[in-house]
């Protein structure tokens, strides 16, 4: 499983998941489509079926690639 923690910026769109422990959104990869267009990860799709992420509170967890959500950082 790949572990990535992109540098996030408020107002930018990302693929990610909600931390199961604290509920904070966690970014995995930047969404160049900014929430528009295809509903799949396009340019930065991980090869693995699962990705490991670390939430802003330091909780590590894994999520299925197909379950990642698109969200605007800072809007949640």
N, CA, C and O atoms as a GROMACS GRO file, in nm:
protein
  304
    1UNK      N    1   0.083  -0.118   0.000
    1UNK     CA    2   0.000   0.000   0.000
    1UNK      C    3   0.088   0.125   0.000
    1UNK      O    4   0.187   0.131   0.072
    2UNK      N    5   0.051   0.221  -0.080
    2UNK     CA    6   0.126   0.346  -0.086
    2UNK      C    7   0.072   0.442   0.020
    2UNK      O    8  -0.049   0.448   0.045
    3UNK      N    9   0.162   0.515   0.082
    3UNK     CA   10   0.123   0.616   0.179
    3UNK      C   11   0.161   0.751   0.122
    3UNK      O   12   0.278   0.775   0.093
    4UNK      N   13   0.064   0.838   0.106
    4UNK     CA   14   0.090   0.971   0.055
    4UNK      C   15   0.021   1.072   0.143
    4UNK      O   16  -0.088   1.047   0.196
    5UNK      N   17   0.083   1.186   0.159
    5UNK     CA   18   0.019   1.298   0.229
    5UNK      C   19   0.054   1.422   0.149
    5UNK      O   20   0.159   1.484   0.170
    6UNK      N   21  -0.033   1.460   0.056
    6UNK     CA   22  -0.002   1.576  -0.027
    6UNK      C   23  -0.005   1.705   0.054
    6UNK      O   24  -0.072   1.714   0.157
    7UNK      N   25   0.069   1.805   0.005
    7UNK     CA   26   0.059   1.939   0.064
    7UNK      C   27  -0.075   1.994   0.022
    7UNK      O   28  -0.101   2.010  -0.098
    8UNK      N   29  -0.161   2.022   0.118
    8UNK     CA   30  -0.297   2.067   0.085
    8UNK      C   31  -0.309   2.218   0.098
    8UNK      O   32  -0.240   2.281   0.179
    9UNK      N   33  -0.398   2.276   0.016
    9UNK     CA   34  -0.423   2.419   0.017
    9UNK      C   35  -0.573   2.441   0.028
    9UNK      O   36  -0.651   2.373  -0.040
   10UNK      N   37  -0.614   2.535   0.111
   10UNK     CA   38  -0.756   2.568   0.127
   10UNK      C   39  -0.812   2.610  -0.009
   10UNK      O   40  -0.750   2.690  -0.080
   11UNK      N   41  -0.929   2.558  -0.043
   11UNK     CA   42  -0.994   2.591  -0.168
   11UNK      C   43  -0.961   2.498  -0.283
   11UNK      O   44  -1.027   2.504  -0.387
   12UNK      N   45  -0.860   2.412  -0.267
   12UNK     CA   46  -0.826   2.316  -0.371
   12UNK      C   47  -0.905   2.187  -0.350
   12UNK      O   48  -0.949   2.159  -0.238
   13UNK      N   49  -0.924   2.109  -0.456
   13UNK     CA   50  -1.001   1.985  -0.451
   13UNK      C   51  -0.906   1.866  -0.442
   13UNK      O   52  -0.800   1.864  -0.504
   14UNK      N   53  -0.948   1.765  -0.364
   14UNK     CA   54  -0.866   1.646  -0.340
   14UNK      C   55  -0.953   1.521  -0.341
   14UNK      O   56  -1.074   1.527  -0.320
   15UNK      N   57  -0.888   1.408  -0.364
   15UNK     CA   58  -0.948   1.276  -0.342
   15UNK      C   59  -0.905   1.236  -0.203
   15UNK      O   60  -0.789   1.255  -0.167
   16UNK      N   61  -0.995   1.182  -0.124
   16UNK     CA   62  -0.960   1.142   0.011
   16UNK      C   63  -1.071   1.066   0.078
   16UNK      O   64  -1.161   1.014   0.012
   17UNK      N   65  -1.063   1.060   0.210
   17UNK     CA   66  -1.161   0.984   0.288
   17UNK      C   67  -1.174   1.047   0.426
   17UNK      O   68  -1.090   1.126   0.469
   18UNK      N   69  -1.282   1.011   0.493
   18UNK     CA   70  -1.306   1.058   0.629
   18UNK      C   71  -1.237   0.963   0.725
   18UNK      O   72  -1.251   0.841   0.714
   19UNK      N   73  -1.163   1.018   0.820
   19UNK     CA   74  -1.094   0.937   0.920
   19UNK      C   75  -1.197   0.863   1.004
   19UNK      O   76  -1.288   0.926   1.058
   20UNK      N   77  -1.185   0.731   1.016
   20UNK     CA   78  -1.283   0.656   1.094
   20UNK      C   79  -1.274   0.682   1.245
   20UNK      O   80  -1.368   0.653   1.319
   21UNK      N   81  -1.162   0.738   1.290
   21UNK     CA   82  -1.145   0.761   1.433
   21UNK      C   83  -1.198   0.898   1.478
   21UNK      O   84  -1.266   0.907   1.580
   22UNK      N   85  -1.166   1.004   1.402
   22UNK     CA   86  -1.206   1.139   1.445
   22UNK      C   87  -1.304   1.207   1.351
   22UNK      O   88  -1.366   1.307   1.388
   23UNK      N   89  -1.320   1.155   1.229
   23UNK     CA   90  -1.416   1.212   1.135
   23UNK      C   91  -1.362   1.323   1.047
   23UNK      O   92  -1.435   1.374   0.962
   24UNK      N   93  -1.235   1.364   1.066
   24UNK     CA   94  -1.178   1.468   0.980
   24UNK      C   95  -1.151   1.413   0.841
   24UNK      O   96  -1.114   1.296   0.825
   25UNK      N   97  -1.169   1.498   0.739
   25UNK     CA   98  -1.138   1.458   0.603
   25UNK      C   99  -0.987   1.454   0.586
   25UNK      O  100  -0.914   1.536   0.642
   26UNK      N  101  -0.940   1.359   0.507
   26UNK     CA  102  -0.799   1.338   0.483
   26UNK      C  103  -0.775   1.333   0.334
   26UNK      O  104  -0.840   1.257   0.263
   27UNK      N  105  -0.681   1.413   0.285
   27UNK     CA  106  -0.651   1.416   0.142
   27UNK      C  107  -0.553   1.306   0.105
   27UNK      O  108  -0.457   1.280   0.178
   28UNK      N  109  -0.578   1.243  -0.010
   28UNK     CA  110  -0.484   1.144  -0.062
   28UNK      C  111  -0.413   1.197  -0.187
   28UNK      O  112  -0.291   1.188  -0.197
   29UNK      N  113  -0.489   1.253  -0.282
   29UNK     CA  114  -0.431   1.303  -0.406
   29UNK      C  115  -0.510   1.424  -0.453
   29UNK      O  116  -0.630   1.435  -0.428
   30UNK      N  117  -0.442   1.515  -0.520
   30UNK     CA  118  -0.504   1.636  -0.576
   30UNK      C  119  -0.602   1.597  -0.687
   30UNK      O  120  -0.575   1.504  -0.763
   31UNK      N  121  -0.715   1.667  -0.696
   31UNK     CA  122  -0.814   1.643  -0.802
   31UNK      C  123  -0.801   1.756  -0.904
   31UNK      O  124  -0.853   1.865  -0.882
   32UNK      N  125  -0.732   1.731  -1.017
   32UNK     CA  126  -0.713   1.835  -1.116
   32UNK      C  127  -0.843   1.880  -1.184
   32UNK      O  128  -0.846   1.986  -1.246
   33UNK      N  129  -0.949   1.801  -1.172
   33UNK     CA  130  -1.078   1.837  -1.232
   33UNK      C  131  -1.160   1.927  -1.140
   33UNK      O  132  -1.269   1.971  -1.178
   34UNK      N  133  -1.110   1.956  -1.019
   34UNK     CA  134  -1.175   2.045  -0.922
   34UNK      C  135  -1.321   2.008  -0.897
   34UNK      O  136  -1.407   2.096  -0.890
   35UNK      N  137  -1.348   1.878  -0.883
   35UNK     CA  138  -1.482   1.832  -0.851
   35UNK      C  139  -1.574   1.818  -0.970
   35UNK      O  140  -1.690   1.783  -0.953
   36UNK      N  141  -1.526   1.845  -1.089
   36UNK     CA  142  -1.608   1.838  -1.210
   36UNK      C  143  -1.567   1.716  -1.293
   36UNK      O  144  -1.464   1.654  -1.266
   37UNK      N  145  -1.645   1.683  -1.393
   37UNK     CA  146  -1.607   1.580  -1.488
   37UNK      C  147  -1.625   1.440  -1.435
   37UNK      O  148  -1.715   1.412  -1.356
   38UNK      N  149  -1.537   1.350  -1.479
   38UNK     CA  150  -1.545   1.209  -1.444
   38UNK      C  151  -1.544   1.188  -1.294
   38UNK      O  152  -1.480   1.263  -1.221
   39UNK      N  153  -1.616   1.086  -1.250
   39UNK     CA  154  -1.624   1.056  -1.108
   39UNK      C  155  -1.522   0.951  -1.066
   39UNK      O  156  -1.546   0.876  -0.972
   40UNK      N  157  -1.409   0.944  -1.135
   40UNK     CA  158  -1.302   0.852  -1.100
   40UNK      C  159  -1.172   0.931  -1.086
   40UNK      O  160  -1.159   1.039  -1.142
   41UNK      N  161  -1.079   0.876  -1.011
   41UNK     CA  162  -0.947   0.938  -1.005
   41UNK      C  163  -0.887   0.920  -1.142
   41UNK      O  164  -0.878   0.807  -1.191
   42UNK      N  165  -0.845   1.028  -1.206
   42UNK     CA  166  -0.795   1.019  -1.343
   42UNK      C  167  -0.643   1.020  -1.348
   42UNK      O  168  -0.582   0.914  -1.368
   43UNK      N  169  -0.582   1.134  -1.331
   43UNK     CA  170  -0.438   1.145  -1.354
   43UNK      C  171  -0.353   1.089  -1.241
   43UNK      O  172  -0.237   1.055  -1.264
   44UNK      N  173  -0.407   1.078  -1.121
   44UNK     CA  174  -0.325   1.034  -1.008
   44UNK      C  175  -0.379   0.907  -0.944
   44UNK      O  176  -0.363   0.885  -0.824
   45UNK      N  177  -0.443   0.822  -1.024
   45UNK     CA  178  -0.503   0.702  -0.969
   45UNK      C  179  -0.394   0.606  -0.918
   45UNK      O  180  -0.304   0.569  -0.993
   46UNK      N  181  -0.402   0.568  -0.792
   46UNK     CA  182  -0.303   0.474  -0.737
   46UNK      C  183  -0.317   0.337  -0.801
   46UNK      O  184  -0.427   0.297  -0.841
   47UNK      N  185  -0.207   0.265  -0.811
   47UNK     CA  186  -0.207   0.131  -0.867
   47UNK      C  187  -0.273   0.034  -0.770
   47UNK      O  188  -0.340  -0.061  -0.812
   48UNK      N  189  -0.255   0.058  -0.641
   48UNK     CA  190  -0.307  -0.032  -0.539
   48UNK      C  191  -0.458  -0.019  -0.523
   48UNK      O  192  -0.516   0.085  -0.554
   49UNK      N  193  -0.520  -0.126  -0.475
   49UNK     CA  194  -0.664  -0.123  -0.447
   49UNK      C  195  -0.692  -0.054  -0.314
   49UNK      O  196  -0.804  -0.009  -0.291
   50UNK      N  197  -0.591  -0.045  -0.227
   50UNK     CA  198  -0.603   0.021  -0.097
   50UNK      C  199  -0.494   0.127  -0.086
   50UNK      O  200  -0.384   0.107  -0.136
   51UNK      N  201  -0.524   0.238  -0.022
   51UNK     CA  202  -0.424   0.341   0.006
   51UNK      C  203  -0.425   0.368   0.155
   51UNK      O  204  -0.529   0.359   0.220
   52UNK      N  205  -0.309   0.403   0.209
   52UNK     CA  206  -0.296   0.436   0.350
   52UNK      C  207  -0.281   0.587   0.361
   52UNK      O  208  -0.203   0.648   0.288
   53UNK      N  209  -0.356   0.646   0.453
   53UNK     CA  210  -0.354   0.791   0.472
   53UNK      C  211  -0.334   0.823   0.619
   53UNK      O  212  -0.357   0.739   0.706
   54UNK      N  213  -0.292   0.945   0.646
   54UNK     CA  214  -0.280   0.995   0.783
   54UNK      C  215  -0.363   1.123   0.791
   54UNK      O  216  -0.341   1.216   0.714
   55UNK      N  217  -0.457   1.127   0.884
   55UNK     CA  218  -0.544   1.244   0.898
   55UNK      C  219  -0.466   1.358   0.965
   55UNK      O  220  -0.357   1.335   1.018
   56UNK      N  221  -0.520   1.480   0.964
   56UNK     CA  222  -0.453   1.593   1.028
   56UNK      C  223  -0.425   1.572   1.177
   56UNK      O  224  -0.338   1.638   1.233
   57UNK      N  225  -0.498   1.480   1.241
   57UNK     CA  226  -0.477   1.452   1.384
   57UNK      C  227  -0.380   1.337   1.408
   57UNK      O  228  -0.361   1.295   1.522
   58UNK      N  229  -0.318   1.285   1.300
   58UNK     CA  230  -0.217   1.182   1.314
   58UNK      C  231  -0.267   1.039   1.310
   58UNK      O  232  -0.187   0.947   1.328
   59UNK      N  233  -0.397   1.017   1.288
   59UNK     CA  234  -0.450   0.880   1.282
   59UNK      C  235  -0.422   0.820   1.144
   59UNK      O  236  -0.454   0.880   1.042
   60UNK      N  237  -0.360   0.702   1.142
   60UNK     CA  238  -0.334   0.633   1.015
   60UNK      C  239  -0.445   0.532   0.990
   60UNK      O  240  -0.489   0.462   1.082
   61UNK      N  241  -0.489   0.526   0.865
   61UNK     CA  242  -0.591   0.429   0.828
   61UNK      C  243  -0.581   0.401   0.679
   61UNK      O  244  -0.520   0.478   0.605
   62UNK      N  245  -0.641   0.292   0.635
   62UNK     CA  246  -0.641   0.261   0.493
   62UNK      C  247  -0.784   0.266   0.441
   62UNK      O  248  -0.881   0.248   0.515
   63UNK      N  249  -0.795   0.291   0.311
   63UNK     CA  250  -0.926   0.298   0.246
   63UNK      C  251  -0.915   0.238   0.107
   63UNK      O  252  -0.810   0.244   0.044
   64UNK      N  253  -1.023   0.180   0.060
   64UNK     CA  254  -1.027   0.126  -0.075
   64UNK      C  255  -1.024   0.243  -0.173
   64UNK      O  256  -1.096   0.342  -0.155
   65UNK      N  257  -0.942   0.231  -0.277
   65UNK     CA  258  -0.931   0.335  -0.378
   65UNK      C  259  -1.067   0.370  -0.436
   65UNK      O  260  -1.096   0.488  -0.460
   66UNK      N  261  -1.151   0.269  -0.460
   66UNK     CA  262  -1.282   0.294  -0.522
   66UNK      C  263  -1.376   0.371  -0.429
   66UNK      O  264  -1.478   0.422  -0.476
   67UNK      N  265  -1.344   0.380  -0.299
   67UNK     CA  266  -1.431   0.451  -0.204
   67UNK      C  267  -1.385   0.593  -0.174
   67UNK      O  268  -1.446   0.661  -0.092
   68UNK      N  269  -1.276   0.638  -0.239
   68UNK     CA  270  -1.229   0.774  -0.212
   68UNK      C  271  -1.331   0.876  -0.262
   68UNK      O  272  -1.398   0.855  -0.363
   69UNK      N  273  -1.342   0.986  -0.189
   69UNK     CA  274  -1.438   1.092  -0.219
   69UNK      C  275  -1.365   1.216  -0.270
   69UNK      O  276  -1.248   1.238  -0.239
   70UNK      N  277  -1.435   1.296  -0.350
   70UNK     CA  278  -1.380   1.426  -0.391
   70UNK      C  279  -1.434   1.531  -0.297
   70UNK      O  280  -1.553   1.532  -0.266
   71UNK      N  281  -1.346   1.621  -0.250
   71UNK     CA  282  -1.391   1.727  -0.161
   71UNK      C  283  -1.300   1.848  -0.173
   71UNK      O  284  -1.185   1.837  -0.214
   72UNK      N  285  -1.355   1.963  -0.136
   72UNK     CA  286  -1.279   2.087  -0.137
   72UNK      C  287  -1.219   2.107   0.003
   72UNK      O  288  -1.293   2.111   0.101
   73UNK      N  289  -1.086   2.119   0.011
   73UNK     CA  290  -1.019   2.133   0.139
   73UNK      C  291  -1.060   2.266   0.203
   73UNK      O  292  -1.051   2.371   0.140
   74UNK      N  293  -1.104   2.260   0.326
   74UNK     CA  294  -1.146   2.378   0.400
   74UNK      C  295  -1.295   2.405   0.393
   74UNK      O  296  -1.346   2.489   0.467
   75UNK      N  297  -1.366   2.335   0.305
   75UNK     CA  298  -1.510   2.357   0.290
   75UNK      C  299  -1.591   2.262   0.377
   75UNK      O  300  -1.712   2.280   0.391
   76UNK      N  301  -1.528   2.162   0.435
   76UNK     CA  302  -1.602   2.065   0.515
   76UNK      C  303  -1.627   2.113   0.655
   76UNK      O  304  -1.688   2.042   0.735
   0.00000   0.00000   0.00000
